[in-house]
Amino acid sequence: MRHTDEEDERLRLIRRYVTPDRRYLKVGGVLLGMSGCDRAKFMKKLGKAAGEISPRELGVLLDGGWRERKTAAWLIAVAGRTEFRERLGELLLASEGPYAGQAYCVALATFGTSADIDPLVAYLDCYLPRPDLYYDQQAALGALLLLDAKLGADHAARFLASNGLWQQWIDGPPSKDRDTPDSYREFIDQLCAFADEAAKHCSARRLGVTATDR
């Protein structure tokens, strides 16, 4: 019976937070193509959902599949729930499935503190030496570069050194996109701006309530 209750709750949370307006597909690069009324409506609903969902419910979604995890990471980013930093870092490093890693990077970049650098560095140290794995290296580097810019740090420098890990990963098979590192930083910065825009409609943020206060 307990298993059935847990599954019922998971399905309820998916119907409430993940699948409306195909949210799980739109959070990410698809947002860059949204404008006008559709964008404003989506951002308002995203911010409202981020303010309504509880930390325990977010934990349930983070234990689910990629759709649930991706959506949960965005709701965490919008609400600024920094208590999930460690969990997001663990999920990013584990890379257990597709599509959600970019969302973890966005959340960490949105938090914007020195504590958010460590999980990104750990990820790059683990996965840049594996050019055969084309995962979320670009998103992680973009997020790290963005945090460096915000914090006046230079943690990405050793990865970008001549013939360093980044170049080795890019040059290794399979063939990869060869956009500049700054382009990945700008992409993550744009996604963080969407999270900040949605946060204007998040009750927790609007009322000045931090994640640990709820």
Kinemage of the C-alpha trace (Angstrom):
@kinemage 1
@onewidth
@group {chain A} dominant
@subgroup {mainchain}
@vectorlist {calphas} color= white
{ca met a 1} P 0.000 0.000 0.000
{ca arg a 2} L 2.841 2.381 0.840
{ca his a 3} L 4.358 1.894 -2.598
{ca thr a 4} L 0.998 2.665 -4.184
{ca asp a 5} L 0.628 5.838 -2.109
{ca glu a 6} L 4.105 7.023 -3.127
{ca glu a 7} L 3.396 6.314 -6.778
{ca asp a 8} L 0.065 8.129 -6.567
{ca glu a 9} L 1.815 11.162 -5.095
{ca arg a 10} L 4.511 11.100 -7.771
{ca leu a 11} L 1.884 11.007 -10.520
{ca arg a 12} L -0.044 13.827 -8.846
{ca leu a 13} L 3.081 15.977 -8.707
{ca ile a 14} L 3.885 15.227 -12.339
{ca arg a 15} L 0.404 16.290 -13.401
{ca arg a 16} L 0.597 19.468 -11.323
{ca tyr a 17} L 4.147 20.630 -11.963
{ca val a 18} L 5.794 18.752 -14.839
{ca thr a 19} L 3.343 18.210 -17.681
{ca pro a 20} L 1.159 21.377 -17.717
{ca asp a 21} L 1.825 23.255 -20.968
{ca arg a 22} L 4.544 20.611 -21.605
{ca arg a 23} L 6.652 22.498 -19.078
{ca tyr a 24} L 9.347 19.825 -18.973
{ca leu a 25} L 10.071 20.407 -22.655
{ca lys a 26} L 9.993 24.213 -22.579
{ca val a 27} L 12.342 24.879 -19.662
{ca gly a 28} L 15.706 25.134 -21.404
{ca gly a 29} L 16.749 26.291 -24.847
{ca val a 30} L 13.157 26.364 -26.113
{ca leu a 31} L 12.651 29.455 -23.943
{ca leu a 32} L 14.910 31.427 -26.272
{ca gly a 33} L 12.293 31.167 -29.000
{ca met a 34} L 9.433 32.371 -26.835
{ca ser a 35} L 8.270 35.960 -26.887
{ca gly a 36} L 5.359 38.221 -26.182
{ca cys a 37} L 2.214 36.968 -24.513
{ca asp a 38} L 3.212 33.274 -24.573
{ca arg a 39} L 6.463 33.983 -22.790
{ca ala a 40} L 4.844 36.197 -20.157
{ca lys a 41} L 2.149 33.608 -19.460
{ca phe a 42} L 4.674 30.777 -19.211
{ca met a 43} L 6.940 32.737 -16.879
{ca lys a 44} L 4.053 33.674 -14.610
{ca lys a 45} L 2.934 30.051 -14.284
{ca leu a 46} L 6.509 28.843 -13.740
{ca gly a 47} L 7.090 31.382 -10.986
{ca lys a 48} L 3.782 30.560 -9.334
{ca ala a 49} L 4.595 26.841 -9.361
{ca ala a 50} L 8.039 27.473 -7.897
{ca gly a 51} L 6.450 29.295 -4.991
{ca glu a 52} L 3.821 26.616 -4.361
{ca ile a 53} L 5.837 23.407 -4.452
{ca ser a 54} L 7.299 22.267 -1.136
{ca pro a 55} L 10.879 21.097 -0.546
{ca arg a 56} L 9.616 17.575 0.133
{ca glu a 57} L 7.708 17.540 -3.151
{ca leu a 58} L 10.797 18.759 -4.986
{ca gly a 59} L 12.684 15.858 -3.440
{ca val a 60} L 10.092 13.447 -4.814
{ca leu a 61} L 10.511 14.880 -8.303
{ca leu a 62} L 14.308 14.726 -8.056
{ca asp a 63} L 13.974 11.015 -7.346
{ca gly a 64} L 12.046 10.534 -10.596
{ca gly a 65} L 12.964 10.415 -14.268
{ca trp a 66} L 14.584 13.094 -16.406
{ca arg a 67} L 11.347 15.020 -16.977
{ca glu a 68} L 10.695 15.338 -13.258
{ca arg a 69} L 14.317 16.152 -12.450
{ca lys a 70} L 14.646 18.755 -15.180
{ca thr a 71} L 11.461 20.516 -14.108
{ca ala a 72} L 12.359 20.327 -10.416
{ca ala a 73} L 15.770 21.871 -11.066
{ca trp a 74} L 14.120 24.819 -12.794
{ca leu a 75} L 11.616 25.292 -9.982
{ca ile a 76} L 14.558 25.209 -7.554
{ca ala a 77} L 16.394 27.820 -9.618
{ca val a 78} L 13.381 30.123 -9.805
{ca ala a 79} L 12.711 29.932 -6.058
{ca gly a 80} L 16.403 30.163 -5.160
{ca arg a 81} L 16.265 27.042 -3.008
{ca thr a 82} L 19.953 26.782 -2.248
{ca glu a 83} L 19.400 23.913 0.197
{ca phe a 84} L 19.275 21.696 -2.899
{ca arg a 85} L 22.790 22.682 -4.010
{ca glu a 86} L 24.421 19.465 -2.814
{ca arg a 87} L 21.682 17.265 -4.281
{ca leu a 88} L 21.902 18.976 -7.657
{ca gly a 89} L 25.670 18.589 -7.624
{ca glu a 90} L 25.312 14.882 -6.902
{ca leu a 91} L 22.821 14.413 -9.724
{ca leu a 92} L 25.007 16.368 -12.140
{ca leu a 93} L 28.067 14.283 -11.319
{ca ala a 94} L 26.162 10.998 -11.490
{ca ser a 95} L 24.805 11.810 -14.984
{ca glu a 96} L 22.328 8.961 -14.678
{ca gly a 97} L 20.164 10.090 -17.585
{ca pro a 98} L 19.795 12.612 -20.404
{ca tyr a 99} L 18.360 16.119 -20.658
{ca ala a 100} L 18.416 17.197 -16.995
{ca gly a 101} L 22.089 18.130 -16.591
{ca gln a 102} L 21.727 21.526 -18.205
{ca ala a 103} L 18.970 22.386 -15.720
{ca tyr a 104} L 21.245 21.530 -12.789
{ca cys a 105} L 23.895 23.853 -14.232
{ca val a 106} L 21.344 26.650 -14.631
{ca ala a 107} L 20.240 26.283 -11.019
{ca leu a 108} L 23.815 26.384 -9.713
{ca ala a 109} L 24.613 29.425 -11.853
{ca thr a 110} L 21.426 31.130 -10.669
{ca phe a 111} L 22.404 30.637 -7.011
{ca gly a 112} L 25.532 32.576 -7.939
{ca thr a 113} L 27.872 31.929 -4.987
{ca ser a 114} L 31.342 30.502 -4.571
{ca ala a 115} L 29.790 27.323 -3.131
{ca asp a 116} L 28.215 26.649 -6.519
{ca ile a 117} L 31.587 26.481 -8.235
{ca asp a 118} L 32.687 23.215 -6.599
{ca pro a 119} L 30.076 20.896 -8.179
{ca leu a 120} L 30.745 22.362 -11.623
{ca val a 121} L 34.505 21.940 -11.238
{ca ala a 122} L 34.002 18.383 -9.978
{ca tyr a 123} L 31.864 17.597 -13.021
{ca leu a 124} L 34.387 19.002 -15.487
{ca asp a 125} L 37.263 17.202 -13.783
{ca cys a 126} L 35.322 13.957 -14.137
{ca tyr a 127} L 33.916 14.250 -17.648
{ca leu a 128} L 36.314 16.368 -19.711
{ca pro a 129} L 38.891 13.535 -19.675
{ca arg a 130} L 36.220 11.414 -21.402
{ca pro a 131} L 35.829 12.822 -24.939
{ca asp a 132} L 33.720 9.777 -25.800
{ca leu a 133} L 31.033 11.047 -23.404
{ca tyr a 134} L 29.121 13.966 -24.932
{ca tyr a 135} L 27.058 14.910 -21.891
{ca asp a 136} L 26.700 18.350 -20.268
{ca gln a 137} L 30.292 19.547 -20.455
{ca gln a 138} L 29.311 22.636 -22.434
{ca ala a 139} L 26.589 23.661 -19.984
{ca ala a 140} L 28.889 23.068 -17.010
{ca leu a 141} L 31.676 25.154 -18.548
{ca gly a 142} L 29.216 27.915 -19.437
{ca ala a 143} L 27.883 27.972 -15.877
{ca leu a 144} L 31.410 28.018 -14.442
{ca leu a 145} L 32.441 30.884 -16.716
{ca leu a 146} L 29.324 32.795 -15.700
{ca leu a 147} L 30.061 32.306 -12.000
{ca asp a 148} L 33.678 33.341 -12.570
{ca ala a 149} L 32.451 36.547 -14.211
{ca lys a 150} L 30.003 37.251 -11.381
{ca leu a 151} L 32.451 36.512 -8.596
{ca gly a 152} L 35.654 37.868 -10.120
{ca ala a 153} L 37.204 34.389 -10.078
{ca asp a 154} L 39.102 32.330 -12.655
{ca his a 155} L 38.301 28.690 -11.950
{ca ala a 156} L 37.701 27.893 -15.615
{ca ala a 157} L 41.185 28.979 -16.691
{ca arg a 158} L 42.907 25.652 -16.117
{ca phe a 159} L 40.313 23.843 -18.220
{ca leu a 160} L 40.767 26.311 -21.082
{ca ala a 161} L 44.586 26.349 -21.049
{ca ser a 162} L 46.355 25.537 -24.304
{ca asn a 163} L 45.953 21.808 -24.945
{ca gly a 164} L 44.067 21.598 -21.660
{ca leu a 165} L 41.165 19.336 -20.789
{ca trp a 166} L 38.622 21.384 -22.713
{ca gln a 167} L 40.602 21.269 -25.958
{ca gln a 168} L 41.290 17.579 -25.511
{ca trp a 169} L 37.599 16.901 -25.035
{ca ile a 170} L 36.616 18.999 -28.062
{ca asp a 171} L 39.219 17.308 -30.273
{ca gly a 172} L 38.353 13.782 -29.215
{ca pro a 173} L 35.725 11.649 -30.951
{ca pro a 174} L 32.813 11.884 -31.488
{ca ser a 175} L 32.591 15.140 -33.436
{ca lys a 176} L 31.359 18.020 -31.257
{ca asp a 177} L 30.081 21.567 -31.637
{ca arg a 178} L 32.982 23.993 -31.731
{ca asp a 179} L 31.324 27.154 -30.475
{ca thr a 180} L 33.454 29.389 -28.296
{ca pro a 181} L 33.407 28.893 -24.512
{ca asp a 182} L 31.971 32.403 -24.199
{ca ser a 183} L 28.986 31.340 -26.286
{ca tyr a 184} L 28.159 28.682 -23.676
{ca arg a 185} L 28.488 31.291 -20.932
{ca glu a 186} L 26.105 33.597 -22.795
{ca phe a 187} L 23.629 30.744 -23.304
{ca ile a 188} L 23.561 29.852 -19.603
{ca asp a 189} L 23.321 33.569 -18.762
{ca gln a 190} L 20.211 33.846 -20.952
{ca leu a 191} L 18.622 30.853 -19.234
{ca cys a 192} L 19.431 32.321 -15.815
{ca ala a 193} L 17.730 35.534 -16.936
{ca phe a 194} L 14.586 33.505 -17.661
{ca ala a 195} L 14.752 32.015 -14.158
{ca asp a 196} L 15.093 35.508 -12.701
{ca glu a 197} L 12.150 36.704 -14.780
{ca ala a 198} L 9.969 33.851 -13.519
{ca ala a 199} L 11.143 34.557 -9.950
{ca lys a 200} L 9.237 37.847 -10.048
{ca his a 201} L 6.089 35.743 -9.902
{ca cys a 202} L 7.361 33.413 -7.173
{ca ser a 203} L 5.705 34.110 -3.830
{ca ala a 204} L 8.758 32.992 -1.836
{ca arg a 205} L 11.055 35.361 -3.693
{ca arg a 206} L 8.547 38.202 -3.820
{ca leu a 207} L 7.959 38.134 -0.085
{ca gly a 208} L 11.640 37.953 0.677
{ca val a 209} L 11.396 34.423 2.080
{ca thr a 210} L 14.540 32.412 1.579
{ca ala a 211} L 14.535 28.729 0.726
{ca thr a 212} L 15.576 27.720 4.239
{ca asp a 213} L 12.734 29.677 5.801
{ca arg a 214} L 10.006 27.511 4.268
